[in-house]
Amino acid sequence: MEGTSLLWIFLLSLMSCRTNQVKLNLSPNRSQFFKDKSVTLSCEDEDRSAGWTLRRNTTRGTRTQCGDGWGRPSGSSCTIGYMVPGDSGVYWCESMEAAASQSINLTVSGGSVILQSPVLPVMEGDPLTLSCQSKQDSPLPAAFYKDGSLIRTEPGGHMTILHVSRSDEGLYRCNISSHGESPSSWISVTGKPTTSAPPPSSAPPPVSSSLHLVFRLLCHLVVFCPYFISTGLMVSLYRHRATVSVATVPPLHAEQGLADDLRAIECHFWVTWCDHVIILNLKLLPS
């Protein structure tokens, strides 16, 4: 029993993934159409796989697929060449596994005015443009309504809301004097996804940066340790040599010997230090 439940959860997860991948597109992209116009609907999958079917719910039937009394199928697309008011309804893409895309509402008007509005929900904060169009295709003054209340009248027949908010969601229609009124269309508004990132100070340093700092510290120790050791040996030898020279060697020869020893130690130190610097620079060069 437990294995069966896990299997169902796995299958539902697969179906959910498929649902998020497919998208229903329209050409032309609008929610209202005049009678006798054409529209093409297509299912687009992220991995461009086949197997998606256009289905719809209308007054003519429920869950009917493209080619079954309506539309002309072509792969994952469907074209309705001559639309009639009976084609108004809900359309979506569906796979053989019963996964479905987001549904859209299409309205076919037998009148002389339609409202051009987005088919899919509008993102909160984005602009929204509504157009009131007559069959004459010429821009005419139009009045726009939301939920039955007049918003305003635009002389060019276009109304734009620059920054959409949740309060702008509702049922819209338009009216052109002496031409008629459009059908109503519901416009949805969705919120923008929020992503929160932790402050930079709270994030631990990356491992690669820590290793790089440790490496540089070790390299500096390797370079400067010979310097301190050579300096210590030089001072110690200088003191020891000075004591012996004063007791056994004439001053002139003692000074000459000390000078020779100091030059030898200094030369040895500089050679050692230069070798380590060269090695360090070669290691720190970018690969």
C-alpha positions in Angstrom: 0.0 0.0 0.0 2.8 2.4 0.9 4.6 1.6 -2.4 1.5 2.4 -4.4 1.1 5.7 -2.6 4.7 6.6 -3.4 4.2 5.6 -7.1 1.2 8.0 -7.3 3.1 10.8 -5.8 5.9 10.2 -8.3 3.5 10.2 -11.2 1.8 13.4 -10.0 5.2 15.1 -9.7 6.0 14.2 -13.3 2.7 15.6 -14.4 3.3 18.8 -12.5 6.7 19.2 -14.2 5.2 18.7 -17.6 2.4 21.2 -16.8 4.9 23.9 -16.1 6.9 23.2 -19.2 4.2 23.6 -21.8 2.8 27.0 -22.9 -0.2 27.8 -25.1 0.4 30.6 -27.6 -2.0 32.5 -29.9 -1.5 34.2 -33.2 -2.8 36.9 -33.2 -2.3 37.3 -29.5 -5.7 38.6 -28.2 -8.7 37.4 -26.2 -11.5 38.7 -28.5 -12.0 38.1 -32.2 -14.5 39.2 -34.8 -16.6 36.6 -36.5 -15.1 35.1 -39.6 -11.5 35.8 -38.5 -8.8 33.1 -38.0 -6.6 32.2 -35.1 -3.7 29.7 -34.7 -3.1 28.1 -31.3 0.1 26.2 -30.6 1.6 24.2 -27.7 5.2 25.0 -27.1 7.2 22.7 -24.8 10.6 23.6 -23.4 12.2 20.4 -24.8 10.2 20.8 -28.0 8.7 17.3 -27.6 5.5 16.3 -29.5 2.4 14.7 -28.0 0.4 17.8 -27.0 -3.2 18.1 -28.1 -5.4 21.2 -28.3 -8.7 20.8 -26.4 -11.5 23.1 -25.5 -14.8 23.5 -23.6 -17.5 25.4 -25.5 -21.3 25.3 -25.8 -20.7 22.8 -28.6 -18.9 20.2 -26.5 -16.6 19.4 -23.5 -13.0 18.4 -23.8 -13.2 18.1 -27.6 -9.8 18.0 -29.4 -8.7 19.9 -32.5 -9.8 18.1 -35.6 -12.8 16.6 -33.9 -15.4 18.9 -35.6 -13.4 22.1 -35.2 -10.0 23.3 -36.2 -7.2 22.0 -38.5 -4.4 20.2 -36.5 -0.8 20.3 -37.5 1.5 18.7 -35.0 1.1 20.5 -31.7 -0.7 23.4 -33.4 -4.3 24.0 -34.4 -5.8 26.6 -36.8 -9.4 27.8 -36.8 -9.8 29.4 -40.2 -13.3 30.8 -39.8 -14.4 31.6 -36.3 -18.0 31.9 -35.2 -19.5 32.8 -31.8 -19.9 29.1 -31.1 -16.0 28.9 -30.9 -16.0 31.0 -27.7 -14.8 29.0 -24.7 -11.8 27.7 -22.8 -8.8 26.3 -24.6 -5.8 24.4 -23.3 -3.0 22.0 -24.2 -3.1 18.4 -22.9 -0.7 15.5 -23.1 -1.3 11.8 -23.2 -0.4 11.6 -19.5 -3.3 14.1 -18.8 -0.9 16.9 -18.0 -2.4 20.3 -19.0 -1.2 23.8 -19.7 -2.7 27.0 -18.4 -6.1 27.6 -19.9 -7.2 30.7 -21.8 -10.6 32.2 -22.6 -11.4 33.2 -26.2 -14.5 35.2 -27.2 -15.8 35.5 -30.7 -18.1 38.5 -31.2 -20.8 38.8 -33.9 -20.9 42.6 -33.2 -18.8 45.4 -34.6 -16.6 46.3 -31.5 -14.1 44.1 -29.6 -11.7 44.8 -26.7 -8.1 43.9 -27.4 -6.6 42.7 -24.0 -3.8 40.3 -22.9 -4.7 36.6 -23.0 -2.5 35.6 -20.1 -2.3 37.3 -16.6 -0.4 40.5 -16.4 2.6 40.8 -14.0 2.1 43.2 -11.1 4.0 46.5 -11.8 4.0 46.0 -15.6 2.1 48.2 -18.0 -1.3 47.2 -19.4 -2.7 48.5 -22.6 -6.3 48.0 -23.7 -7.6 48.9 -27.2 -11.1 49.3 -28.4 -11.4 48.3 -32.0 -14.2 48.5 -34.5 -14.5 46.6 -37.8 -13.5 49.8 -39.6 -10.0 49.5 -38.1 -9.8 53.3 -37.7 -9.0 54.8 -34.2 -12.2 56.2 -32.7 -12.9 57.6 -29.2 -13.8 54.9 -26.8 -15.1 54.6 -23.2 -13.5 51.9 -21.0 -15.4 50.2 -18.2 -14.2 48.0 -15.3 -16.7 45.9 -13.4 -19.5 47.9 -14.9 -18.1 51.3 -13.8 -16.7 53.9 -16.3 -12.9 54.4 -16.0 -12.4 57.1 -18.6 -12.8 58.0 -22.3 -9.8 58.0 -24.6 -10.0 59.9 -27.9 -7.6 57.4 -29.6 -9.3 54.3 -28.4 -6.3 53.1 -26.3 -6.1 53.1 -22.6 -2.8 52.3 -20.7 -2.2 51.6 -17.0 1.5 52.2 -16.4 1.9 50.1 -13.3 -0.7 47.4 -12.8 -1.7 46.4 -9.2 -4.0 43.7 -7.8 -6.8 46.3 -7.6 -6.7 46.5 -11.4 -7.9 42.9 -11.8 -11.4 42.7 -13.0 -13.9 42.5 -15.9 -13.3 45.0 -18.7 -15.2 46.2 -21.7 -15.3 49.2 -24.0 -17.8 51.2 -26.0 -17.6 53.2 -29.2 -20.4 55.6 -29.7 -22.6 54.9 -32.7 -20.8 51.5 -33.2 -21.6 49.4 -30.2 -20.1 47.7 -27.2 -17.5 45.0 -26.9 -17.9 41.7 -25.0 -16.4 41.6 -21.5 -13.0 40.0 -20.8 -11.5 39.2 -17.4 -8.0 40.5 -16.8 -5.9 38.7 -14.1 -2.9 40.2 -12.3 -0.2 38.1 -10.8 2.4 39.1 -8.2 6.1 39.2 -9.0 8.2 36.4 -7.6 10.2 37.5 -4.5 13.8 36.3 -4.0 15.6 37.1 -0.7 19.4 36.8 -0.6 21.3 36.8 2.7 23.5 39.9 3.4 27.1 39.6 2.2 28.5 39.9 5.8 26.6 36.8 7.0 27.8 34.6 4.1 31.0 32.5 5.0 34.0 33.1 2.8 34.4 30.5 0.0 36.7 27.6 0.6 38.9 28.5 -2.4 39.5 32.0 -1.0 40.6 30.6 2.4 43.0 28.2 0.8 44.4 30.9 -1.3 45.1 33.1 1.8 46.8 30.2 3.6 48.9 29.5 0.5 50.0 33.1 0.3 50.9 33.2 4.0 53.0 30.0 3.6 54.8 31.5 0.6 55.6 34.7 2.5 57.0 32.6 5.4 59.1 30.6 3.0 60.5 33.8 1.4 61.2 35.7 4.6 62.4 32.9 6.9 65.8 32.7 5.1 66.1 36.4 5.4 65.7 36.3 9.2 67.9 33.2 9.6 70.6 34.7 7.4 70.5 38.0 9.3 70.8 36.1 12.7 73.7 34.0 11.4 75.4 37.1 10.0 75.2 39.0 13.4 76.3 36.0 15.4 79.2 35.3 13.1 80.1 39.0 13.1 80.3 39.1 16.9 82.2 35.8 17.2 84.6 36.8 14.5 85.2 40.2 16.0 86.1 38.6 19.4 88.5 36.1 17.9 90.1 38.8 15.6 90.8 41.1 18.5 92.7 38.4 20.5 94.7 36.7 17.8 94.8 38.7 14.6 96.1 42.2 13.9 93.4 44.8 13.5 93.9 45.3 9.8 93.7 41.6 9.0 90.7 41.2 11.3 88.7 43.9 9.6 89.6 42.5 6.2 88.4 39.0 7.3 85.2 40.3 8.7 84.5 42.2 5.5 85.1 39.1 3.4 82.8 37.0 5.7 80.1 39.7 5.6 80.2 39.9 1.8 80.0 36.1 1.6 77.0 35.9 3.9 75.3 38.8 2.2 75.8 37.2 -1.2 74.4 33.9 0.1 71.4 35.6 1.5 70.5 37.6 -1.6 70.9 34.5 -3.8 68.6 32.5 -1.5 66.0 35.3 -1.2 66.0 35.9 -4.9 65.4 32.2 -5.6 62.4 32.1 -3.3 61.0 35.3 -4.8 61.3 33.8 -8.3 59.6 30.6 -7.2 56.8 32.5 -5.4 56.1 34.7 -8.5 56.0 31.7 -10.7 53.5 30.0 -8.4 51.3 33.0 -8.2 51.1 33.6 -11.9 47.6 32.9 -13.3 47.4 29.6 -15.2 
